[in-house]
Amino acid sequence: MFTSATANAPFVARINQAGYHLAAVGRAVTLLGVVLPLLLIGILKFTAIEIEALRPFVENTPWLAWLYPALGFAGASYFLGVVELATALLLIASVRSVWAGLVGGAIGSVIFALTSSTMITLPIWYRNEVYR
């Protein structure tokens, strides 16, 4: 005779298996959501348009402004692009290597913090004066 615990065992096993599959899909989508923008933006850093678009962000941020005297405009953009592409590759490698995931995650966190911090120093008030 079946008891309630044994009768529900196949159903619970299927639910657990579906949960594992859903978690794997969620991890893959999350990884893709971080890696894809890093790849695309990293590749853009090698274009002339992006080199010019970075100027106000890098010039006005004290913790990034040293890049231009040290590397020049194109060199700074290339450096940032290489760092972003390397981070994306490390995050892709995190599927197989825990250390790659840790290093990629740490560098990615710094990249996202630096990118967000440039908004603090961007002189947006100049644009408002143009429209008055």
N, C-alpha and C positions, 0 to 999 in steps of 0.2 A: 504494500500500500504506500502511496506517495504522501509524504508530509509536505507542508507548505514550503519548507526550506529546500527540499529536493525537487519539487515541482517547478520552482522558479529558477533553479540553477542554470538551465540552458538560456533562458531569457536574460538573466543577469550577465552571463558570459558574453552574449551578443551585444548587450548594451556596453559592457566594458571594452569589447573589441572596437565597437563603433566610436567610443570615446577616445581610444588610442589613435585611431585613424584621423579623427577630427583634430586632435592635438597635433599630429604630424602635419596635417594640411595647414593648420594655423601657424605653426613654426615656419613652414616654407613660405607662406604668404607674408609673414612678418619679415623674414630675412630678405625676401624679394623687395619689399617695401623700403628697406634701408639700402640695399645694395644697388638697386636700379637707379635711384637718384644720384648716388655717389658716382656710379659709372658715367652717367650722362653728364653731370656737372663737371666731373673730372676731365672728360673728353673735351667739353666746351672750353676749358681753361687754356687750350692750345689754339684757340681761334683769336683773330684780331679784335673781333667785336667784344669778346669777353675780357680781353686784356684792357681795353678802354673802359668797359663797364665796371671793372674792379677798382679803378683809380680812386673814386671818391670814398669808397669803403676802406681801402687800405691806407690811403693818405691821411685820413682823419682819425684813424684808430691808433693810439699810441703804442699798443702792444703788437701791431702789425706793420707800422710805418717803417721800421728798420729794414723790411724786405726790399724796398725800392733802392735805397743807397747800396745795399749789399748785393742785390741780384739784378737790378734794373726792372723796368716795367714788365717786359716779356718774361724774364727769368723768374720773377716773383710769381707770375701767373703759372708758368710751367711747374715751378716748385709746388705750388698749391695743388695743381692738377695731378702731379705724381703722388703726392701724399693721399689725395682722395682716391685715386685708382688703386694704390697699394692697400688702402684701408678696405676698399670693396673686395679686393682679392683675398685679403685676410679673412674677411667675414664669409666669403664663399668657402674658404678652406676650413672654416669653423665647423662645417658639417663632419669633417674627419678628424680635426685636431682641436683639442680644448685650448691649447696655448695660442693657436692662431685666433680663436674666438676671443680670448681674453685680451690679446694685444690689439686686435681689430676693434673690439668694443671700446677699449680705452682710448685709442686714437680717434675713433668715431665720436666719442663723447667730447673730446677736446675740440674736434672740428665743429660739432654742432654748437658747443658753447661759444667758440670764437665767432662763428657766423652770427649767432644771436647777439653777441656783445657788440658787434659793429653797428647795430641799430641804435645803441645808446649814444654813440659819438657822431652819427651821420648828421650833417647840418641841414635838417629839413626846413628850417625857417627861411632859407634862401628861396626855396620854391614858392612859399606863401607870398613873399614880396613881389614875385613876378606876376602873380594873378591879381594883385590889388589894383 
